Every structure is written in C-alpha cells, then in structure tokens.
Amino acid sequence: MSAQFGTLQPNGEVVEKPPVSYSTIGNCPYVIFDPIHYRDDGSCKCNDPEETIMVEWGYTWDEELGRWGG
C-alpha cells in the first residue's frame, strides 16, 4: 500500500507526484507526509542537514546526533 500525493494547479488540474509506501513513511522518525522528504531508495532525509523541508516545519539540526530534532 502507498500514499498518493499531488499538487493542485490553479486551473484545477492535479499533478500527481510519485507514490510513497506506507512502510517508507512509517520508517521516518517524524513520519513526514511529503514525498520530497524521501530518497529514491526509500530512506528519509532526517539525517541530511541540507533538507530544507525540516527547516520550513520548524525542526533544528542536532549536530551531536547527526539528525533533525524537534
């Protein structure tokens, strides 16, 4: 099973993004429901200090742990 995501365009058209499996989302420590947060191999970007979505959502990088923290 997987979650299907899409972007609603101003003209009402939905542009679908690649689906993300529920198990992939469930393996993310923060259960991020955005397909750009996941790599092609199914891993999440919680260990990537360059992951901008985490900053947008108010997370801070924990240098000691090497991952994003709440």
Wavefront OBJ file of the C-alpha trace (Angstrom):
o trace
v 0.000 0.000 0.000
v 1.145 3.504 -0.680
v 0.106 7.127 -0.271
v -0.530 9.096 -3.442
v 0.363 12.789 -3.413
v -0.363 15.554 -5.891
v -0.282 19.286 -6.403
v -3.460 21.168 -7.268
v -2.810 23.642 -10.068
v -4.710 26.981 -10.363
v -6.673 25.560 -13.319
v -7.965 22.698 -11.149
v -5.662 20.055 -12.628
v -3.922 17.702 -10.190
v -0.307 16.871 -10.994
v 0.479 13.575 -9.296
v 3.778 13.007 -7.527
v 5.331 9.553 -7.168
v 3.581 7.432 -4.520
v 5.350 6.725 -1.228
v 4.761 3.414 0.528
v 3.253 3.488 3.995
v 6.180 1.452 5.301
v 8.604 4.094 3.976
v 6.667 6.864 5.718
v 6.432 4.753 8.882
v 10.209 4.287 8.963
v 10.760 8.060 9.164
v 11.320 9.172 12.793
v 8.957 12.129 12.241
v 6.525 10.398 9.829
v 6.803 13.210 7.266
v 3.937 13.126 4.752
v 5.705 14.811 1.841
v 7.239 12.808 -0.998
v 10.198 15.174 -1.420
v 11.400 14.100 2.036
v 12.228 10.609 0.725
v 15.099 9.406 -1.432
v 14.666 7.049 -4.374
v 15.890 4.161 -2.214
v 13.028 4.764 0.269
v 15.134 6.289 3.031
v 14.091 9.576 4.570
v 16.215 12.706 4.741
v 16.125 13.121 8.536
v 19.907 12.591 8.527
v 20.506 15.223 5.811
v 21.425 18.677 7.178
v 20.547 20.169 3.780
v 16.895 19.013 3.949
v 15.024 22.307 3.646
v 11.553 20.973 4.430
v 12.676 20.313 8.004
v 13.659 23.974 8.461
v 10.347 25.109 6.971
v 8.482 22.994 9.509
v 10.475 24.313 12.490
v 12.957 21.494 13.097
v 16.555 22.248 14.043
v 19.662 20.295 13.129
v 21.241 18.441 16.071
v 24.941 18.226 15.238
v 25.665 15.842 18.099
v 23.003 13.336 16.995
v 23.546 13.933 13.270
v 19.828 14.360 12.609
v 16.958 16.787 12.824
v 15.342 17.335 16.204
v 12.027 18.797 17.268
l 1 2 3 4 5 6 7 8 9 10 11 12 13 14 15 16 17 18 19 20 21 22 23 24 25 26 27 28 29 30 31 32 33 34 35 36 37 38 39 40 41 42 43 44 45 46 47 48 49 50 51 52 53 54 55 56 57 58 59 60 61 62 63 64 65 66 67 68 69 70
